[in-house]
Amino acid sequence: MARGPKKHLKRMFAPSHWMLDKLKGRWAPRPSAGPHKLRECLPLIVMLRNRLKYALTYRECKMIVMQRLIKVDGKVRTDMFYPAGFMDVVDIEKTKETFRLLYDTKARFVLHKISKEEAGYKLCRVRRVQKGLRGIPYANTHDGRTLRYPDPEVKANDTVRVDIATGKILDHVKFEAGNVVMISGGNN
């Protein structure tokens, strides 16, 4: 039996929302372990090569990320298999472009251009709220963040606006009837 984590991904079994052509090779880029799951992310290589068309080959993608030109949520990412996910802010300084990863009506990722002011924050869904060491409350979000001392009003499934630079909660929206939401999974 194979030991350890799987390192390869056949193109046939890559998530269909990446929209990779079926016949252009046998393999697909397997995302690294990171804040978003394999089936709910878009690796930087797919973003640069297939969506933005900034690179034609694997090698060109590698050159772009190794020059430290790509920032995801304010941090330089040199791994071209880094899993960027829903609501992540992707910043490309060379072209002075900033994108937010959102879904279209068919649950595919869209790179939505945003302004510098909007790039300073992101919305995170709270997965759960717990008490940690010495009774310190903390909230876990959909993108793997742990936010200490959230507002006592914040409960699971609520949305918080997080400042990307500091990682602090700016404000929150309750999960209740009448709010506008984006559905990312589940049965209809």
Biotite code that builds the C-alpha atoms (Angstrom):
import biotite.structure as struc

atoms = struc.array([
    struc.Atom([0.000, 0.000, 0.000], chain_id="A", res_id=1, res_name="MET", atom_name="CA", element="C"),
    struc.Atom([1.068, 3.588, -0.618], chain_id="A", res_id=2, res_name="ALA", atom_name="CA", element="C"),
    struc.Atom([2.289, 5.385, 2.459], chain_id="A", res_id=3, res_name="ARG", atom_name="CA", element="C"),
    struc.Atom([1.933, 9.081, 3.119], chain_id="A", res_id=4, res_name="GLY", atom_name="CA", element="C"),
    struc.Atom([-0.142, 11.758, 1.404], chain_id="A", res_id=5, res_name="PRO", atom_name="CA", element="C"),
    struc.Atom([-1.004, 11.613, -2.281], chain_id="A", res_id=6, res_name="LYS", atom_name="CA", element="C"),
    struc.Atom([1.252, 13.850, -4.352], chain_id="A", res_id=7, res_name="LYS", atom_name="CA", element="C"),
    struc.Atom([-0.403, 13.595, -7.769], chain_id="A", res_id=8, res_name="HIS", atom_name="CA", element="C"),
    struc.Atom([-3.801, 14.396, -9.256], chain_id="A", res_id=9, res_name="LEU", atom_name="CA", element="C"),
    struc.Atom([-5.082, 13.008, -12.547], chain_id="A", res_id=10, res_name="LYS", atom_name="CA", element="C"),
    struc.Atom([-6.770, 15.565, -14.764], chain_id="A", res_id=11, res_name="ARG", atom_name="CA", element="C"),
    struc.Atom([-9.908, 13.455, -14.943], chain_id="A", res_id=12, res_name="MET", atom_name="CA", element="C"),
    struc.Atom([-10.395, 13.785, -11.176], chain_id="A", res_id=13, res_name="PHE", atom_name="CA", element="C"),
    struc.Atom([-9.535, 17.471, -10.837], chain_id="A", res_id=14, res_name="ALA", atom_name="CA", element="C"),
    struc.Atom([-12.493, 19.627, -9.716], chain_id="A", res_id=15, res_name="PRO", atom_name="CA", element="C"),
    struc.Atom([-14.632, 20.470, -12.748], chain_id="A", res_id=16, res_name="SER", atom_name="CA", element="C"),
    struc.Atom([-14.880, 24.138, -11.720], chain_id="A", res_id=17, res_name="HIS", atom_name="CA", element="C"),
    struc.Atom([-11.179, 24.564, -12.613], chain_id="A", res_id=18, res_name="TRP", atom_name="CA", element="C"),
    struc.Atom([-12.360, 24.045, -16.218], chain_id="A", res_id=19, res_name="MET", atom_name="CA", element="C"),
    struc.Atom([-9.206, 22.244, -17.381], chain_id="A", res_id=20, res_name="LEU", atom_name="CA", element="C"),
    struc.Atom([-9.356, 20.731, -20.873], chain_id="A", res_id=21, res_name="ASP", atom_name="CA", element="C"),
    struc.Atom([-9.733, 16.983, -20.849], chain_id="A", res_id=22, res_name="LYS", atom_name="CA", element="C"),
    struc.Atom([-7.182, 16.257, -23.547], chain_id="A", res_id=23, res_name="LEU", atom_name="CA", element="C"),
    struc.Atom([-4.337, 18.666, -22.747], chain_id="A", res_id=24, res_name="LYS", atom_name="CA", element="C"),
    struc.Atom([-2.275, 16.239, -20.691], chain_id="A", res_id=25, res_name="GLY", atom_name="CA", element="C"),
    struc.Atom([-2.778, 13.484, -18.191], chain_id="A", res_id=26, res_name="ARG", atom_name="CA", element="C"),
    struc.Atom([-2.058, 15.351, -14.963], chain_id="A", res_id=27, res_name="TRP", atom_name="CA", element="C"),
    struc.Atom([-3.504, 18.324, -13.116], chain_id="A", res_id=28, res_name="ALA", atom_name="CA", element="C"),
    struc.Atom([-1.774, 20.486, -10.485], chain_id="A", res_id=29, res_name="PRO", atom_name="CA", element="C"),
    struc.Atom([-2.541, 19.105, -7.048], chain_id="A", res_id=30, res_name="ARG", atom_name="CA", element="C"),
    struc.Atom([-3.004, 21.954, -4.521], chain_id="A", res_id=31, res_name="PRO", atom_name="CA", element="C"),
    struc.Atom([-0.754, 22.005, -1.468], chain_id="A", res_id=32, res_name="SER", atom_name="CA", element="C"),
    struc.Atom([-2.204, 21.619, 2.004], chain_id="A", res_id=33, res_name="ALA", atom_name="CA", element="C"),
    struc.Atom([-3.488, 25.028, 3.058], chain_id="A", res_id=34, res_name="GLY", atom_name="CA", element="C"),
    struc.Atom([-6.414, 27.064, 4.311], chain_id="A", res_id=35, res_name="PRO", atom_name="CA", element="C"),
    struc.Atom([-8.902, 25.765, 1.716], chain_id="A", res_id=36, res_name="HIS", atom_name="CA", element="C"),
    struc.Atom([-9.819, 22.192, 0.805], chain_id="A", res_id=37, res_name="LYS", atom_name="CA", element="C"),
    struc.Atom([-8.706, 20.630, -2.497], chain_id="A", res_id=38, res_name="LEU", atom_name="CA", element="C"),
    struc.Atom([-12.263, 20.664, -3.876], chain_id="A", res_id=39, res_name="ARG", atom_name="CA", element="C"),
    struc.Atom([-12.973, 24.247, -2.721], chain_id="A", res_id=40, res_name="GLU", atom_name="CA", element="C"),
    struc.Atom([-9.864, 26.039, -3.959], chain_id="A", res_id=41, res_name="CYS", atom_name="CA", element="C"),
    struc.Atom([-8.112, 27.367, -7.044], chain_id="A", res_id=42, res_name="LEU", atom_name="CA", element="C"),
    struc.Atom([-4.320, 26.804, -7.126], chain_id="A", res_id=43, res_name="PRO", atom_name="CA", element="C"),
    struc.Atom([-2.239, 29.828, -8.172], chain_id="A", res_id=44, res_name="LEU", atom_name="CA", element="C"),
    struc.Atom([-0.937, 27.929, -11.221], chain_id="A", res_id=45, res_name="ILE", atom_name="CA", element="C"),
    struc.Atom([-4.490, 27.442, -12.569], chain_id="A", res_id=46, res_name="VAL", atom_name="CA", element="C"),
    struc.Atom([-5.221, 31.112, -11.863], chain_id="A", res_id=47, res_name="MET", atom_name="CA", element="C"),
    struc.Atom([-2.120, 32.410, -13.680], chain_id="A", res_id=48, res_name="LEU", atom_name="CA", element="C"),
    struc.Atom([-2.089, 29.959, -16.586], chain_id="A", res_id=49, res_name="ARG", atom_name="CA", element="C"),
    struc.Atom([-5.742, 29.224, -17.325], chain_id="A", res_id=50, res_name="ASN", atom_name="CA", element="C"),
    struc.Atom([-7.702, 32.211, -15.994], chain_id="A", res_id=51, res_name="ARG", atom_name="CA", element="C"),
    struc.Atom([-5.486, 35.304, -16.282], chain_id="A", res_id=52, res_name="LEU", atom_name="CA", element="C"),
    struc.Atom([-3.333, 33.906, -19.141], chain_id="A", res_id=53, res_name="LYS", atom_name="CA", element="C"),
    struc.Atom([-0.209, 35.547, -17.659], chain_id="A", res_id=54, res_name="TYR", atom_name="CA", element="C"),
    struc.Atom([1.784, 32.370, -18.260], chain_id="A", res_id=55, res_name="ALA", atom_name="CA", element="C"),
    struc.Atom([1.732, 29.727, -20.965], chain_id="A", res_id=56, res_name="LEU", atom_name="CA", element="C"),
    struc.Atom([3.652, 26.967, -19.216], chain_id="A", res_id=57, res_name="THR", atom_name="CA", element="C"),
    struc.Atom([4.349, 25.448, -15.807], chain_id="A", res_id=58, res_name="TYR", atom_name="CA", element="C"),
    struc.Atom([7.858, 26.902, -15.951], chain_id="A", res_id=59, res_name="ARG", atom_name="CA", element="C"),
    struc.Atom([6.599, 30.455, -16.581], chain_id="A", res_id=60, res_name="GLU", atom_name="CA", element="C"),
    struc.Atom([4.190, 30.167, -13.621], chain_id="A", res_id=61, res_name="CYS", atom_name="CA", element="C"),
    struc.Atom([7.060, 29.072, -11.432], chain_id="A", res_id=62, res_name="LYS", atom_name="CA", element="C"),
    struc.Atom([9.118, 32.094, -12.527], chain_id="A", res_id=63, res_name="MET", atom_name="CA", element="C"),
    struc.Atom([6.249, 34.490, -11.726], chain_id="A", res_id=64, res_name="ILE", atom_name="CA", element="C"),
    struc.Atom([5.665, 33.171, -8.189], chain_id="A", res_id=65, res_name="VAL", atom_name="CA", element="C"),
    struc.Atom([9.389, 32.793, -7.392], chain_id="A", res_id=66, res_name="MET", atom_name="CA", element="C"),
    struc.Atom([9.912, 36.484, -8.200], chain_id="A", res_id=67, res_name="GLN", atom_name="CA", element="C"),
    struc.Atom([7.563, 37.125, -5.234], chain_id="A", res_id=68, res_name="ARG", atom_name="CA", element="C"),
    struc.Atom([5.034, 38.952, -7.413], chain_id="A", res_id=69, res_name="LEU", atom_name="CA", element="C"),
    struc.Atom([1.871, 37.272, -6.121], chain_id="A", res_id=70, res_name="ILE", atom_name="CA", element="C"),
    struc.Atom([0.314, 38.107, -2.752], chain_id="A", res_id=71, res_name="LYS", atom_name="CA", element="C"),
    struc.Atom([-2.644, 36.218, -1.312], chain_id="A", res_id=72, res_name="VAL", atom_name="CA", element="C"),
    struc.Atom([-4.342, 37.993, 1.621], chain_id="A", res_id=73, res_name="ASP", atom_name="CA", element="C"),
    struc.Atom([-1.402, 40.365, 1.969], chain_id="A", res_id=74, res_name="GLY", atom_name="CA", element="C"),
    struc.Atom([1.286, 37.640, 2.166], chain_id="A", res_id=75, res_name="LYS", atom_name="CA", element="C"),
    struc.Atom([3.725, 36.759, -0.629], chain_id="A", res_id=76, res_name="VAL", atom_name="CA", element="C"),
    struc.Atom([3.164, 33.180, -1.789], chain_id="A", res_id=77, res_name="ARG", atom_name="CA", element="C"),
    struc.Atom([5.985, 31.436, -3.676], chain_id="A", res_id=78, res_name="THR", atom_name="CA", element="C"),
    struc.Atom([4.212, 28.072, -3.900], chain_id="A", res_id=79, res_name="ASP", atom_name="CA", element="C"),
    struc.Atom([2.397, 27.909, -7.220], chain_id="A", res_id=80, res_name="MET", atom_name="CA", element="C"),
    struc.Atom([0.163, 25.155, -5.869], chain_id="A", res_id=81, res_name="PHE", atom_name="CA", element="C"),
    struc.Atom([-1.022, 27.362, -2.983], chain_id="A", res_id=82, res_name="TYR", atom_name="CA", element="C"),
    struc.Atom([-4.813, 26.889, -2.573], chain_id="A", res_id=83, res_name="PRO", atom_name="CA", element="C"),
    struc.Atom([-6.520, 30.277, -2.909], chain_id="A", res_id=84, res_name="ALA", atom_name="CA", element="C"),
    struc.Atom([-10.197, 30.074, -2.021], chain_id="A", res_id=85, res_name="GLY", atom_name="CA", element="C"),
    struc.Atom([-13.475, 31.936, -1.651], chain_id="A", res_id=86, res_name="PHE", atom_name="CA", element="C"),
    struc.Atom([-13.111, 35.621, -0.620], chain_id="A", res_id=87, res_name="MET", atom_name="CA", element="C"),
    struc.Atom([-9.293, 35.572, -0.840], chain_id="A", res_id=88, res_name="ASP", atom_name="CA", element="C"),
    struc.Atom([-7.639, 38.778, -2.061], chain_id="A", res_id=89, res_name="VAL", atom_name="CA", element="C"),
    struc.Atom([-5.013, 38.151, -4.758], chain_id="A", res_id=90, res_name="VAL", atom_name="CA", element="C"),
    struc.Atom([-2.671, 41.076, -5.353], chain_id="A", res_id=91, res_name="ASP", atom_name="CA", element="C"),
    struc.Atom([-0.329, 41.328, -8.354], chain_id="A", res_id=92, res_name="ILE", atom_name="CA", element="C"),
    struc.Atom([1.900, 44.368, -7.822], chain_id="A", res_id=93, res_name="GLU", atom_name="CA", element="C"),
    struc.Atom([3.608, 44.294, -11.236], chain_id="A", res_id=94, res_name="LYS", atom_name="CA", element="C"),
    struc.Atom([0.309, 44.859, -13.071], chain_id="A", res_id=95, res_name="THR", atom_name="CA", element="C"),
    struc.Atom([-1.216, 46.939, -10.209], chain_id="A", res_id=96, res_name="LYS", atom_name="CA", element="C"),
    struc.Atom([-4.220, 44.595, -10.147], chain_id="A", res_id=97, res_name="GLU", atom_name="CA", element="C"),
    struc.Atom([-6.120, 43.255, -7.165], chain_id="A", res_id=98, res_name="THR", atom_name="CA", element="C"),
    struc.Atom([-8.702, 40.480, -7.416], chain_id="A", res_id=99, res_name="PHE", atom_name="CA", element="C"),
    struc.Atom([-11.154, 38.857, -5.032], chain_id="A", res_id=100, res_name="ARG", atom_name="CA", element="C"),
    struc.Atom([-12.057, 35.220, -5.622], chain_id="A", res_id=101, res_name="LEU", atom_name="CA", element="C"),
    struc.Atom([-15.846, 34.917, -5.840], chain_id="A", res_id=102, res_name="LEU", atom_name="CA", element="C"),
    struc.Atom([-18.259, 32.385, -7.304], chain_id="A", res_id=103, res_name="TYR", atom_name="CA", element="C"),
    struc.Atom([-20.336, 32.871, -10.443], chain_id="A", res_id=104, res_name="ASP", atom_name="CA", element="C"),
    struc.Atom([-23.884, 31.494, -10.784], chain_id="A", res_id=105, res_name="THR", atom_name="CA", element="C"),
    struc.Atom([-22.533, 28.031, -11.661], chain_id="A", res_id=106, res_name="LYS", atom_name="CA", element="C"),
    struc.Atom([-20.230, 27.737, -8.594], chain_id="A", res_id=107, res_name="ALA", atom_name="CA", element="C"),
    struc.Atom([-17.055, 28.436, -10.584], chain_id="A", res_id=108, res_name="ARG", atom_name="CA", element="C"),
    struc.Atom([-14.397, 30.823, -9.338], chain_id="A", res_id=109, res_name="PHE", atom_name="CA", element="C"),
    struc.Atom([-14.363, 34.303, -10.847], chain_id="A", res_id=110, res_name="VAL", atom_name="CA", element="C"),
    struc.Atom([-11.507, 36.769, -10.381], chain_id="A", res_id=111, res_name="LEU", atom_name="CA", element="C"),
    struc.Atom([-13.390, 39.957, -9.508], chain_id="A", res_id=112, res_name="HIS", atom_name="CA", element="C"),
    struc.Atom([-11.314, 43.157, -9.821], chain_id="A", res_id=113, res_name="LYS", atom_name="CA", element="C"),
    struc.Atom([-11.407, 45.326, -6.700], chain_id="A", res_id=114, res_name="ILE", atom_name="CA", element="C"),
    struc.Atom([-10.007, 48.660, -5.530], chain_id="A", res_id=115, res_name="SER", atom_name="CA", element="C"),
    struc.Atom([-7.163, 49.137, -3.039], chain_id="A", res_id=116, res_name="LYS", atom_name="CA", element="C"),
    struc.Atom([-9.610, 50.191, -0.282], chain_id="A", res_id=117, res_name="GLU", atom_name="CA", element="C"),
    struc.Atom([-11.683, 47.046, -0.731], chain_id="A", res_id=118, res_name="GLU", atom_name="CA", element="C"),
    struc.Atom([-8.534, 44.896, -0.776], chain_id="A", res_id=119, res_name="ALA", atom_name="CA", element="C"),
    struc.Atom([-7.866, 45.812, 2.868], chain_id="A", res_id=120, res_name="GLY", atom_name="CA", element="C"),
    struc.Atom([-10.529, 43.467, 4.270], chain_id="A", res_id=121, res_name="TYR", atom_name="CA", element="C"),
    struc.Atom([-12.235, 40.164, 3.589], chain_id="A", res_id=122, res_name="LYS", atom_name="CA", element="C"),
    struc.Atom([-15.423, 38.465, 4.722], chain_id="A", res_id=123, res_name="LEU", atom_name="CA", element="C"),
    struc.Atom([-15.051, 35.220, 6.660], chain_id="A", res_id=124, res_name="CYS", atom_name="CA", element="C"),
    struc.Atom([-17.735, 32.756, 7.663], chain_id="A", res_id=125, res_name="ARG", atom_name="CA", element="C"),
    struc.Atom([-17.468, 31.646, 11.278], chain_id="A", res_id=126, res_name="VAL", atom_name="CA", element="C"),
    struc.Atom([-17.314, 27.847, 11.495], chain_id="A", res_id=127, res_name="ARG", atom_name="CA", element="C"),
    struc.Atom([-17.480, 27.661, 15.299], chain_id="A", res_id=128, res_name="ARG", atom_name="CA", element="C"),
    struc.Atom([-16.925, 29.672, 18.454], chain_id="A", res_id=129, res_name="VAL", atom_name="CA", element="C"),
    struc.Atom([-15.168, 28.043, 21.418], chain_id="A", res_id=130, res_name="GLN", atom_name="CA", element="C"),
    struc.Atom([-13.332, 28.801, 24.621], chain_id="A", res_id=131, res_name="LYS", atom_name="CA", element="C"),
    struc.Atom([-9.632, 28.076, 24.712], chain_id="A", res_id=132, res_name="GLY", atom_name="CA", element="C"),
    struc.Atom([-6.933, 28.164, 27.357], chain_id="A", res_id=133, res_name="LEU", atom_name="CA", element="C"),
    struc.Atom([-7.933, 30.141, 30.483], chain_id="A", res_id=134, res_name="ARG", atom_name="CA", element="C"),
    struc.Atom([-11.431, 30.703, 29.072], chain_id="A", res_id=135, res_name="GLY", atom_name="CA", element="C"),
    struc.Atom([-10.324, 32.890, 26.145], chain_id="A", res_id=136, res_name="ILE", atom_name="CA", element="C"),
    struc.Atom([-13.082, 32.830, 23.501], chain_id="A", res_id=137, res_name="PRO", atom_name="CA", element="C"),
    struc.Atom([-12.031, 32.340, 19.881], chain_id="A", res_id=138, res_name="TYR", atom_name="CA", element="C"),
    struc.Atom([-13.733, 31.851, 16.524], chain_id="A", res_id=139, res_name="ALA", atom_name="CA", element="C"),
    struc.Atom([-12.633, 29.574, 13.666], chain_id="A", res_id=140, res_name="ASN", atom_name="CA", element="C"),
    struc.Atom([-13.370, 30.793, 10.137], chain_id="A", res_id=141, res_name="THR", atom_name="CA", element="C"),
    struc.Atom([-13.841, 29.096, 6.747], chain_id="A", res_id=142, res_name="HIS", atom_name="CA", element="C"),
    struc.Atom([-10.293, 30.018, 5.677], chain_id="A", res_id=143, res_name="ASP", atom_name="CA", element="C"),
    struc.Atom([-8.514, 28.509, 8.671], chain_id="A", res_id=144, res_name="GLY", atom_name="CA", element="C"),
    struc.Atom([-8.125, 31.680, 10.747], chain_id="A", res_id=145, res_name="ARG", atom_name="CA", element="C"),
    struc.Atom([-8.444, 31.715, 14.513], chain_id="A", res_id=146, res_name="THR", atom_name="CA", element="C"),
    struc.Atom([-9.816, 35.040, 15.748], chain_id="A", res_id=147, res_name="LEU", atom_name="CA", element="C"),
    struc.Atom([-9.373, 35.653, 19.480], chain_id="A", res_id=148, res_name="ARG", atom_name="CA", element="C"),
    struc.Atom([-11.864, 37.653, 21.536], chain_id="A", res_id=149, res_name="TYR", atom_name="CA", element="C"),
    struc.Atom([-14.687, 37.900, 18.971], chain_id="A", res_id=150, res_name="PRO", atom_name="CA", element="C"),
    struc.Atom([-17.776, 39.977, 19.781], chain_id="A", res_id=151, res_name="ASP", atom_name="CA", element="C"),
    struc.Atom([-19.984, 37.910, 22.160], chain_id="A", res_id=152, res_name="PRO", atom_name="CA", element="C"),
    struc.Atom([-22.808, 38.292, 19.598], chain_id="A", res_id=153, res_name="GLU", atom_name="CA", element="C"),
    struc.Atom([-20.818, 36.309, 16.987], chain_id="A", res_id=154, res_name="VAL", atom_name="CA", element="C"),
    struc.Atom([-21.996, 32.697, 16.666], chain_id="A", res_id=155, res_name="LYS", atom_name="CA", element="C"),
    struc.Atom([-21.415, 29.865, 14.166], chain_id="A", res_id=156, res_name="ALA", atom_name="CA", element="C"),
    struc.Atom([-22.476, 30.614, 10.538], chain_id="A", res_id=157, res_name="ASN", atom_name="CA", element="C"),
    struc.Atom([-22.274, 34.402, 11.070], chain_id="A", res_id=158, res_name="ASP", atom_name="CA", element="C"),
    struc.Atom([-20.042, 36.483, 8.801], chain_id="A", res_id=159, res_name="THR", atom_name="CA", element="C"),
    struc.Atom([-17.226, 38.661, 10.128], chain_id="A", res_id=160, res_name="VAL", atom_name="CA", element="C"),
    struc.Atom([-15.295, 41.367, 8.267], chain_id="A", res_id=161, res_name="ARG", atom_name="CA", element="C"),
    struc.Atom([-11.604, 40.843, 8.942], chain_id="A", res_id=162, res_name="VAL", atom_name="CA", element="C"),
    struc.Atom([-8.850, 43.414, 8.437], chain_id="A", res_id=163, res_name="ASP", atom_name="CA", element="C"),
    struc.Atom([-6.214, 41.566, 6.360], chain_id="A", res_id=164, res_name="ILE", atom_name="CA", element="C"),
    struc.Atom([-3.225, 43.537, 7.690], chain_id="A", res_id=165, res_name="ALA", atom_name="CA", element="C"),
    struc.Atom([-3.970, 43.092, 11.403], chain_id="A", res_id=166, res_name="THR", atom_name="CA", element="C"),
    struc.Atom([-6.217, 40.005, 11.404], chain_id="A", res_id=167, res_name="GLY", atom_name="CA", element="C"),
    struc.Atom([-8.728, 41.779, 13.674], chain_id="A", res_id=168, res_name="LYS", atom_name="CA", element="C"),
    struc.Atom([-12.531, 41.685, 13.355], chain_id="A", res_id=169, res_name="ILE", atom_name="CA", element="C"),
    struc.Atom([-13.926, 44.994, 12.069], chain_id="A", res_id=170, res_name="LEU", atom_name="CA", element="C"),
    struc.Atom([-17.653, 44.149, 12.229], chain_id="A", res_id=171, res_name="ASP", atom_name="CA", element="C"),
    struc.Atom([-20.048, 41.236, 11.789], chain_id="A", res_id=172, res_name="HIS", atom_name="CA", element="C"),
    struc.Atom([-23.360, 40.227, 10.185], chain_id="A", res_id=173, res_name="VAL", atom_name="CA", element="C"),
    struc.Atom([-25.725, 37.750, 11.824], chain_id="A", res_id=174, res_name="LYS", atom_name="CA", element="C"),
    struc.Atom([-26.902, 34.672, 9.919], chain_id="A", res_id=175, res_name="PHE", atom_name="CA", element="C"),
    struc.Atom([-30.642, 35.291, 9.767], chain_id="A", res_id=176, res_name="GLU", atom_name="CA", element="C"),
    struc.Atom([-33.603, 35.369, 7.386], chain_id="A", res_id=177, res_name="ALA", atom_name="CA", element="C"),
    struc.Atom([-33.615, 38.265, 4.930], chain_id="A", res_id=178, res_name="GLY", atom_name="CA", element="C"),
    struc.Atom([-29.836, 38.585, 4.483], chain_id="A", res_id=179, res_name="ASN", atom_name="CA", element="C"),
    struc.Atom([-28.112, 38.255, 1.118], chain_id="A", res_id=180, res_name="VAL", atom_name="CA", element="C"),
    struc.Atom([-25.830, 35.219, 1.058], chain_id="A", res_id=181, res_name="VAL", atom_name="CA", element="C"),
    struc.Atom([-23.625, 33.228, -1.293], chain_id="A", res_id=182, res_name="MET", atom_name="CA", element="C"),
    struc.Atom([-24.243, 29.488, -1.197], chain_id="A", res_id=183, res_name="ILE", atom_name="CA", element="C"),
    struc.Atom([-21.037, 27.537, -1.730], chain_id="A", res_id=184, res_name="SER", atom_name="CA", element="C"),
    struc.Atom([-22.151, 23.938, -1.215], chain_id="A", res_id=185, res_name="GLY", atom_name="CA", element="C"),
    struc.Atom([-24.882, 21.526, -0.124], chain_id="A", res_id=186, res_name="GLY", atom_name="CA", element="C"),
    struc.Atom([-27.957, 19.937, -1.680], chain_id="A", res_id=187, res_name="ASN", atom_name="CA", element="C"),
    struc.Atom([-30.714, 22.013, -3.203], chain_id="A", res_id=188, res_name="ASN", atom_name="CA", element="C"),
])
